[in-house]
Each structure stands twice: as C-alpha cells, then as structure tokens.
C-alpha cells in the first residue's frame, strides 16, 4: 500500500535544501566577481613552516634514473602530488608545465610525485601531456605520509633553505596562483 492509499501524503522535500543547492553556484560566482580571484586556486593556499621531507625515487621519464630532492638544494622547489586517476591532477599538469617553463632558469625546480598509481599509465600520461619536469613514482604512497597531505592534487612550495612555505590544496586553476608564490619566494633572501 502506498502512502497516498493509506490516506497520508507522500513525504515532501525540504524547500530549504533545494534552495541551498540552487543558490550555492550563485554565491560562488559573486565571490569571483567581488574578489576577481578564482576561489578554487586561491582559497586553498595555506602558509606552512615545515622542513621538506627527503624525496627520492625512480623517474617516470623515458630516460629513467633516480631523482632526489637533495639534488635541488638551494632552489625554490615545487612538489606536486598527482595520479592518473585524478581528473583535476590531469587538468592542472598543463598549468604546472607552463609555470615550470617560465621559471626553470630562475632558480626554481619542480618535482611531481605520482602516488598510488600504475607506473606504466603514469609514464604514458607524463609523455602524452608533454611534462618535462622530473616525476617520481611512489606506488605505495609513502611520501604523502611525510607531508601534511590532504588529497590529490596537493602542491607544496619550498623556499631555498628547504622549508615548505606554502601548501596548495586542490587543483591549481590559474598559473597566477603559483607565480605569485614563486615571485614572493624568489624575492626573499637567497
């Protein structure tokens, strides 16, 4: 027997819940219009002060070899955690590659960390997207344990002394987010 047949009205959905779902995108658009900033890329930036954990591992690039963060001591370092099954990671890799090209001759180094993934798929994605900065394969996800890792994608920016200064949680939607951070660190003491 249905509720109507029993003389009761069927349950109604709350108008407030429907209204909230309808208004949320409008609030987001208003935030962008008022601030002129992309909230997906700027509201997820946190300041940090933590030593960079040692990163070292096998390269995903065809030339192979091992990569270690200690190779880049004295440089500003951008460490990006990603995986092939992460759609936002794939979307931001083009932005990261563009910023890498812009800053690689200015004392900045990028390292990608492919986490809990299929190595062959990760190598193929790096090649398909034309990513030229070094990428480490981390099949077990052990490196994330040493960072204040939130989820994919997650990016850490390290100053020249080896201290993590910024954490970008989530997808970087705009190169401006990362370039502002890099410019700030490059302007600081060497």
N, C-alpha and C positions, 0 to 999 in steps of 0.2 A: 504494500500500500504506500502511495506517495504521500508527502506532507499535505499536498492540496486535497487529496482524497480523504485524509484524516481530519479535514477542517482547519488545518493550520496553514499559514502562509509559508512559502519557501523562504529560507534564510536569505537576507539581503546583504550585499557587500557594503562595507562602510564607505560613505562618500568621501570621508577624510583621506582614506588610503588612496582612493582613485585620484583625488585632487593633488595629493602629495606627489604621486607618480607623474602627473601632468605638469606640475609646476617646477619640479626639480631641474629639467633641462633649461627652463627659462631663467632660473636663478643662476645657473652656470653661465649662460650667455650674458647675463647682466654683470657678473663678476669679470668676465673677459672684457666687456665693453668699458667698465669703470676703471679697471686696472691697466688695461692694454697688455696684459700678460696671459700666457697660456697656463691655466692652473694645473694641468697635468704635468707640466715640466717644471714649474716654479714652486708650487706648494709642497712638493715632495723633497725639497732640498733642506738638509739639516747640517748644522755645523758640528764637527766632531773633533776630538783631540785624542788620538789613539795611535800607537806605533803600528806601522804596516807589518802585518804578519808575513813571514817568508813565503813567497810563491815560487815554485819551480816545478817544471813538468815537461812532458813531451809536446812538441809543437804540432799543431793541426795542419800546418802549411806543407806543401809537397816537398820542400827541401828538408823537412824534418828537423832533427836536432832537439836539444833541450833549451828551455827558456827559464830564466831566473830573474826575479825582481832585483836581486843584488847586482845584476849587470847594468842596471839603470840608476845606481846610486848617484845622488846629486841632481837628478832631473825631477821635474814635476811629473807625476805618474797618474794615469787614469786607468783604473781597473774596473772592467765591466763584466759582470756575471750574466750569462745568457744560456740558451739551449735552443735546439732546432724546433722543438715542440711548442715554444713560446712565441706566439704571434707578435706581441709588442716588441720582443727582442729583435725579431727579424726586421720590423719596421724601423727601429732605431739604428740598426747597423749601418745604414747608408749615411745617417747624420754623423755617427761616430767616425766613419771613414772620411767624410768631408772635413771634419774638425781635425782629425789626425793629419791629413794632407796639409792643412793650413798651419799647424803648429809643430810638426815633427822636426823642423830645422830651427826651432826656437827654444830648445831645451825641454821639450815635452815628449813623453813616451806613453803609448797606450799598450795595455795587455788585456786581451779577452780571456775569460775563463769559462769554458764550455762545461756546464755542470750536469751531472747525472744524465748522460745522453748517449747516443750511439755515435761512436767515433767516426765511422765512415760517413754518416749523414752530416755530422758537424764539419768534417773536412770538405765535403761537397758544397755545403752552404757557404763556407768561407770563400771558396773558389767562385761559386756562382754569383755572389754579391760583390766580388772584387775587393774583399777586405784584405789589406796589405799589412796591417799592424799585427804583431805576434799574438797568437792564441794558444792557450794551454788547454789540454784535455784533462778534465777532472771527473772521471766516471763515477767515483764514489761520493762526490760532493763534500769531501773533507775540508777543502779550503774555505767553504762558506761557514763552517763551524768556527773558524778563527776570526771572522769578521762579525759585525752586528748585522748579519744577513737577515733581510725581511722576506724577500721573494724575488722572482725573476720578472723583469730585469732589475738589477741593482748595480749602481755605479759608485765608485769611491775615488776621490781625488786626493792625491798625496802631495805634500809640499816637498821641497828639495831636501829637507832634513830627514825624510822618511816617516813623517807623521800624517795620518789620514786627517784631512781638514774638512772635507765635505762628503756627504752621502746623498746620492740622488736615488730616491725610492720610486720605482716605476719607470715607465718609458720616458725617455727624453724626446719630446715632440719638436724641439727647436734647438738649433745649433747655438742660439743666443744664450741659452741657459748655461751651457758648458763653456762657451767662450768667455762669458763674464767671470766665471770662476777661475779659469785659466789665466786670464789677464790680471786678476787680483793676486794670484799666487806668483806670477812671473814678475809683478811689480814689487813684490816683497824682497826681503834680504836674500841674497844668493847663498 
